[in-house]
Amino acid sequence: MELRTEIEIVAAPDRVWEVLTDFSAYHEWNPFMTAVEGTLAVGSKLRVTLSSPESDPVELTPSLVVCDAPRELRWLSKRWVPGLFDGEHFFRCVEAEVGRTRFVHGEDIRGLLLKFSAERIKKLARGFVYMNEALKRRVEGVERGDASLRVSGRRAERDRARGASSRR
């Protein structure tokens, strides 16, 4: 099964790639993939923390299988035992026209547990969309020099809620 989302970003692919691969800044803007650690080299292991909507955070240790700047980043994750629930996560930056990128974000999912995972996959898809929208805001905001777009989505809501409760 392929899960696939897309969004158009008003920036060149190399700029989108720059933000996408700046893992150290994910905590500032990414509501879905809240942490990624590792080296951008094919064969390397990454440590990825996913915070899907309405789910507890999940930590994965995928292997990087494609790193083709500024076009494609792809990693393979095998949950539990290989063949039960395997996902090949991908990001593609496709030049739509000069100064615009079609950002394609998805996952090829396979395994014996796939047929029992419909709810999990729905939450995953929502997380992809949240990340895409946050990436768009981050890239386009940075292009304009708008530092107020650093924190987005659920993280901003949590920060506002904490601030409101601490002011009571």
Secondary structure, DSSP 8 states (H G I E B T S, - for coil): -EEEEEEEESS-HHHHHHHHT-GGGHHHH-SSEEEEES-SSTT-B-EEEE--TTS--EEE--EEEEEETTTEEEEEEEESSTTTEEEEEEEEEEEEETTEEEEEEEEEEESTTGGG-HHHHHHHHHHHHHHHHHHHHHHHHHHHT-GGGSS-HHHHHHHHHHHHHHT-
